[in-house]
Amino acid sequence: MKYPRRLSSGANNTVIVLSDAEVAKLFTDDTRSDIGSEAEKMRFANAINDLVVKFIRLDFQEELHAEMLVMERIRPIDYRAYEVEIRELWLDVFESEIRELHKAGFVHRDLKRPSNISGLAFDNILLTEKGLRLIDVGISAIRSQVGDRIFQKYIEIEEQEMILFREYFLSR
């Protein structure tokens, strides 16, 4: 289906612009549990720090027959226009905020896209006027939901992805 004001489309969802301040991730199939789970994970992360895109509300769009996860609109900046020294500072803050999320029991799980999924390797990390931000918490995990053993495995993978992101972010 063709959507008005489309920003992006992933494997399962499309994101559209609602206003100058809001975007919506559309859920068009029977995904009530998925939308609720994603909203819960965003709320959890938002209560810890500002790294994850801000959750605003759940809604329904009659014309599109779509459930909507409404969140703040983020406008990415091309980091390649900034000196490596400035990027290093952004990375230091980013890594600190990721560790803070981990300590609180949240792991993003999708910093680096698998090689068989289209798009750039680190599409879910955006540079904004507020620094580096994370989007798309669809497969993220909360420790209390998955248990300590699985959560620790996810942390180890994400720490490796953070090393790869550092190299990617500084070398481009």
Residue frames as qw, qx, qy, qz and C-alpha x, y, z in Angstrom:
[[0.000, 0.889, 0.459, 0.000, 0.00, 0.00, 0.00],
 [0.373, 0.433, -0.026, 0.820, 1.16, 3.52, -0.76],
 [0.380, -0.689, -0.487, 0.380, 1.15, 5.78, 2.32],
 [0.143, 0.916, 0.071, 0.368, 0.99, 9.57, 2.43],
 [0.160, -0.877, 0.353, -0.284, 4.02, 11.35, 3.92],
 [0.978, -0.129, -0.084, 0.143, 6.07, 8.14, 4.13],
 [0.179, -0.865, 0.469, 0.032, 9.49, 8.49, 5.73],
 [0.083, 0.447, -0.888, -0.070, 10.68, 4.89, 5.62],
 [0.913, -0.057, -0.112, -0.388, 9.62, 1.29, 5.38],
 [0.239, -0.490, 0.833, -0.098, 11.12, -1.72, 7.10],
 [0.101, 0.036, -0.979, -0.174, 10.47, -5.43, 6.88],
 [0.103, -0.462, -0.875, 0.102, 7.11, -5.18, 8.67],
 [0.062, -0.804, -0.441, 0.394, 6.17, -1.54, 9.14],
 [0.351, 0.585, 0.211, 0.700, 6.08, 1.87, 7.51],
 [0.289, -0.526, -0.344, 0.722, 6.79, 5.17, 9.27],
 [0.195, 0.698, 0.426, 0.541, 4.84, 8.24, 8.19],
 [0.137, 0.090, -0.241, 0.957, 4.89, 11.91, 9.19],
 [0.126, -0.690, -0.708, 0.081, 1.91, 13.08, 11.24],
 [0.056, -0.991, -0.123, -0.007, 3.10, 16.61, 11.98],
 [0.307, 0.800, -0.394, 0.332, 6.23, 18.70, 12.35],
 [0.288, -0.589, 0.633, -0.411, 6.80, 17.07, 15.77],
 [0.712, -0.108, 0.629, -0.293, 5.36, 13.55, 15.37],
 [0.415, 0.295, -0.755, -0.414, 5.76, 10.43, 13.25],
 [0.811, -0.117, 0.362, -0.444, 3.89, 7.14, 13.42],
 [0.002, -0.249, 0.949, 0.194, 4.98, 3.58, 12.91],
 [0.712, 0.052, -0.139, -0.686, 2.04, 1.85, 11.24],
 [0.243, -0.077, 0.961, -0.109, 0.83, -1.60, 12.23],
 [0.528, 0.158, -0.299, -0.779, -1.64, -2.79, 9.60],
 [0.598, -0.068, -0.781, -0.165, -2.05, -6.46, 10.45],
 [0.728, -0.617, -0.215, -0.206, -3.24, -8.03, 13.70],
 [0.600, 0.291, -0.446, 0.597, -0.21, -6.81, 15.66],
 [0.435, -0.809, -0.076, -0.388, -1.78, -5.50, 18.87],
 [0.836, -0.496, 0.000, 0.233, 0.63, -7.42, 21.05],
 [0.690, 0.200, 0.073, 0.692, 3.62, -6.23, 19.01],
 [0.067, 0.714, 0.085, 0.692, 2.58, -2.58, 19.13],
 [0.611, -0.757, -0.051, -0.225, 1.92, -2.78, 22.86],
 [0.875, -0.270, 0.018, 0.401, 5.21, -4.52, 23.52],
 [0.530, 0.385, 0.065, 0.753, 7.13, -1.96, 21.48],
 [0.194, -0.798, -0.079, -0.565, 5.38, 0.91, 23.28],
 [0.775, -0.630, -0.047, 0.018, 6.21, -0.65, 26.65],
 [0.807, -0.056, 0.037, 0.587, 9.89, -0.99, 25.73],
 [0.278, 0.599, 0.079, 0.747, 10.04, 2.63, 24.52],
 [0.454, -0.806, -0.072, -0.374, 8.44, 3.87, 27.74],
 [0.865, -0.422, -0.032, 0.268, 10.92, 1.81, 29.78],
 [0.669, 0.155, 0.069, 0.724, 13.95, 3.22, 27.92],
 [0.048, 0.727, 0.149, 0.669, 12.54, 6.78, 27.94],
 [0.607, -0.776, -0.106, -0.135, 12.34, 6.66, 31.74],
 [0.829, -0.291, 0.037, 0.476, 16.10, 5.97, 31.92],
 [0.281, -0.460, 0.235, 0.809, 17.58, 8.54, 29.51],
 [0.461, 0.688, 0.055, -0.557, 17.00, 10.30, 26.17],
 [0.208, -0.355, 0.785, 0.463, 18.83, 7.85, 23.92],
 [0.218, 0.331, 0.890, 0.225, 15.74, 6.08, 22.53],
 [0.139, -0.319, -0.390, -0.853, 13.22, 8.02, 20.43],
 [0.247, 0.021, 0.550, -0.798, 10.41, 9.36, 22.65],
 [0.054, -0.417, -0.895, -0.149, 7.13, 7.46, 22.83],
 [0.217, -0.122, 0.032, -0.968, 4.08, 9.76, 22.62],
 [0.641, 0.084, 0.431, -0.630, 0.96, 7.59, 22.35],
 [0.244, 0.142, 0.918, 0.278, -0.82, 4.71, 20.66],
 [0.416, 0.415, 0.084, -0.805, -3.53, 5.68, 18.19],
 [0.544, 0.311, 0.763, 0.159, -5.61, 4.41, 15.28],
 [0.110, 0.362, -0.338, -0.862, -5.76, 5.92, 11.79],
 [0.649, 0.392, 0.519, -0.394, -9.20, 5.26, 10.27],
 [0.570, 0.700, -0.201, -0.380, -8.33, 6.13, 6.65],
 [0.314, 0.554, -0.769, -0.060, -5.34, 3.79, 6.60],
 [0.920, -0.251, -0.181, -0.242, -6.94, 1.16, 8.85],
 [0.655, 0.313, -0.511, 0.460, -3.71, 1.16, 10.84],
 [0.642, -0.718, -0.170, 0.207, -2.73, 1.05, 14.47],
 [0.403, 0.761, -0.195, 0.469, -0.07, 3.67, 15.11],
 [0.691, -0.452, -0.208, 0.525, 2.85, 3.91, 17.48],
 [0.183, 0.927, 0.064, 0.321, 3.26, 7.68, 17.65],
 [0.720, -0.385, -0.074, 0.573, 6.68, 9.03, 18.58],
 [0.083, -0.834, 0.102, 0.536, 8.74, 12.18, 18.33],
 [0.725, 0.675, 0.034, 0.133, 9.99, 13.18, 14.91],
 [0.595, -0.553, 0.317, 0.489, 13.77, 12.95, 14.64],
 [0.559, 0.824, -0.077, -0.054, 15.65, 14.74, 11.90],
 [0.871, -0.179, 0.161, 0.428, 18.96, 13.07, 11.13],
 [0.076, 0.924, -0.304, -0.218, 22.12, 15.03, 10.42],
 [0.872, 0.386, -0.227, 0.199, 24.95, 13.73, 8.25],
 [0.677, -0.688, 0.125, 0.228, 27.75, 13.15, 10.75],
 [0.778, 0.173, 0.208, 0.567, 30.38, 13.14, 7.98],
 [0.189, 0.839, 0.084, 0.503, 30.23, 16.95, 7.99],
 [0.489, -0.839, 0.167, -0.171, 31.77, 16.98, 11.50],
 [0.226, 0.656, -0.694, 0.190, 35.35, 16.50, 12.61],
 [0.710, -0.044, -0.698, 0.082, 36.38, 13.15, 14.04],
 [0.186, 0.099, -0.619, 0.757, 37.11, 14.80, 17.41],
 [0.490, -0.085, 0.140, -0.856, 33.48, 15.93, 17.68],
 [0.798, -0.011, -0.481, -0.363, 32.25, 12.50, 16.63],
 [0.495, 0.085, -0.766, 0.401, 34.41, 10.95, 19.37],
 [0.170, -0.079, 0.481, -0.856, 32.61, 13.12, 21.94],
 [0.707, -0.013, -0.143, -0.693, 29.21, 12.04, 20.60],
 [0.740, 0.079, -0.666, -0.050, 30.34, 8.42, 20.76],
 [0.210, 0.133, -0.731, 0.635, 31.48, 8.78, 24.37],
 [0.449, -0.023, 0.307, -0.839, 28.03, 10.07, 25.35],
 [0.771, 0.102, -0.395, -0.489, 26.30, 7.40, 23.24],
 [0.604, 0.117, -0.768, 0.178, 28.30, 4.58, 24.83],
 [0.020, -0.092, 0.643, -0.760, 27.68, 5.95, 28.31],
 [0.597, 0.033, 0.116, -0.793, 23.92, 6.12, 27.66],
 [0.760, 0.109, -0.584, -0.263, 23.87, 2.59, 26.20],
 [0.392, 0.099, -0.805, 0.435, 25.62, 1.30, 29.34],
 [0.279, -0.046, 0.443, -0.851, 23.09, 3.17, 31.47],
 [0.754, 0.056, -0.215, -0.618, 20.24, 1.43, 29.60],
 [0.667, 0.140, -0.731, 0.040, 21.97, -1.93, 30.04],
 [0.132, 0.109, -0.733, 0.659, 22.39, -1.42, 33.80],
 [0.472, 0.031, 0.282, -0.834, 18.70, -0.53, 34.08],
 [0.533, 0.133, 0.824, -0.141, 17.68, -3.68, 32.21],
 [0.623, 0.700, 0.168, -0.307, 17.15, -2.58, 28.59],
 [0.426, -0.293, 0.635, 0.573, 19.04, -3.75, 25.49],
 [0.433, 0.533, -0.155, -0.710, 18.27, -2.46, 21.98],
 [0.708, 0.026, 0.702, 0.070, 19.35, -5.62, 20.07],
 [0.636, 0.614, 0.415, 0.214, 19.36, -3.99, 16.62],
 [0.177, -0.800, 0.212, 0.532, 22.29, -1.58, 16.48],
 [0.023, 0.427, -0.718, -0.550, 23.76, -3.38, 13.47],
 [0.809, 0.275, 0.017, -0.518, 21.40, -4.81, 10.90],
 [0.766, -0.072, 0.617, 0.165, 21.96, -8.40, 9.81],
 [0.143, -0.356, 0.583, 0.716, 23.65, -8.59, 6.42],
 [0.126, 0.305, 0.864, 0.379, 20.56, -10.06, 4.76],
 [0.053, 0.811, 0.523, -0.255, 18.35, -7.06, 5.62],
 [0.428, 0.602, 0.225, 0.636, 18.44, -4.11, 3.23],
 [0.227, -0.961, -0.060, -0.145, 19.55, -0.67, 4.33],
 [0.257, 0.702, -0.525, 0.406, 22.69, 0.68, 5.92],
 [0.576, -0.002, -0.753, 0.317, 24.41, -1.36, 8.62],
 [0.232, -0.263, -0.592, 0.726, 23.62, 1.12, 11.41],
 [0.124, -0.482, -0.477, -0.725, 20.28, 2.58, 10.24],
 [0.510, -0.687, -0.513, -0.079, 18.83, 2.56, 13.75],
 [0.497, -0.523, -0.155, 0.675, 21.45, 4.99, 15.11],
 [0.303, 0.794, 0.300, 0.433, 20.82, 8.56, 14.00],
 [0.372, -0.133, -0.200, 0.897, 22.78, 11.73, 14.65],
 [0.050, -0.839, -0.487, -0.237, 20.45, 14.58, 15.63],
 [0.036, 0.767, -0.154, 0.621, 20.81, 18.06, 17.11],
 [0.671, -0.632, 0.221, -0.319, 20.65, 16.32, 20.52],
 [0.239, -0.522, 0.819, 0.027, 23.42, 13.83, 19.68],
 [0.283, 0.093, -0.909, -0.291, 23.19, 10.17, 18.70],
 [0.635, -0.029, 0.351, -0.687, 19.74, 8.61, 19.14],
 [0.136, -0.013, 0.982, 0.129, 18.26, 5.13, 18.75],
 [0.631, 0.119, -0.096, -0.761, 15.13, 4.28, 16.79],
 [0.787, 0.099, -0.505, -0.341, 13.19, 1.04, 16.24],
 [0.268, -0.404, 0.766, -0.422, 13.00, -0.85, 19.50],
 [0.818, 0.045, -0.259, -0.512, 10.88, -3.63, 17.97],
 [0.875, 0.019, -0.477, 0.084, 13.23, -6.48, 18.94],
 [0.025, 0.570, -0.551, 0.609, 14.71, -4.85, 22.03],
 [0.682, -0.299, -0.666, 0.047, 14.50, -6.66, 25.34],
 [0.370, -0.691, 0.281, -0.553, 13.86, -5.87, 28.97],
 [0.159, 0.336, -0.885, 0.280, 15.72, -8.04, 31.49],
 [0.457, -0.015, 0.647, -0.610, 12.61, -8.79, 33.56],
 [0.790, 0.339, 0.017, -0.510, 10.91, -10.23, 30.46],
 [0.773, 0.444, -0.449, -0.063, 13.73, -12.47, 29.18],
 [0.893, -0.424, -0.016, 0.149, 15.69, -13.35, 32.33],
 [0.320, -0.833, 0.363, 0.270, 19.30, -12.71, 33.30],
 [0.655, -0.157, 0.630, 0.387, 20.95, -15.37, 31.15],
 [0.503, 0.609, 0.502, 0.351, 19.36, -14.35, 27.84],
 [0.003, -0.997, -0.065, 0.037, 19.68, -10.66, 28.70],
 [0.472, -0.674, 0.432, 0.368, 23.44, -11.08, 29.31],
 [0.626, 0.164, 0.617, 0.449, 23.82, -12.81, 25.93],
 [0.307, 0.852, 0.362, 0.223, 22.09, -9.86, 24.24],
 [0.246, -0.937, 0.146, 0.198, 24.40, -7.42, 26.07],
 [0.607, -0.354, 0.541, 0.463, 27.49, -9.28, 24.85],
 [0.519, 0.476, 0.562, 0.434, 26.28, -9.10, 21.23],
 [0.090, 0.964, 0.224, 0.109, 25.39, -5.41, 21.56],
 [0.434, -0.781, 0.274, 0.356, 28.82, -4.60, 23.04],
 [0.586, -0.030, 0.593, 0.552, 30.42, -6.16, 19.94],
 [0.323, 0.733, 0.495, 0.338, 28.09, -4.13, 17.71],
 [0.179, -0.969, -0.045, 0.164, 29.10, -0.96, 19.59],
 [0.527, -0.468, 0.457, 0.541, 32.76, -1.65, 18.75],
 [0.460, 0.330, 0.639, 0.521, 31.82, -2.04, 15.08],
 [0.096, 0.915, 0.375, 0.111, 29.73, 1.14, 15.19],
 [0.362, -0.816, 0.149, 0.425, 32.64, 3.12, 16.68],
 [0.491, -0.174, 0.588, 0.619, 34.86, 2.05, 13.78],
 [0.300, 0.592, 0.644, 0.381, 32.12, 2.80, 11.22],
 [0.084, -0.946, -0.304, 0.072, 31.24, 6.20, 12.70],
 [0.355, -0.789, 0.238, 0.441, 34.82, 7.44, 12.98],
 [0.506, -0.183, 0.628, 0.563, 36.19, 6.08, 9.71],
 [0.411, 0.644, 0.593, 0.256, 33.64, 7.47, 7.26]]
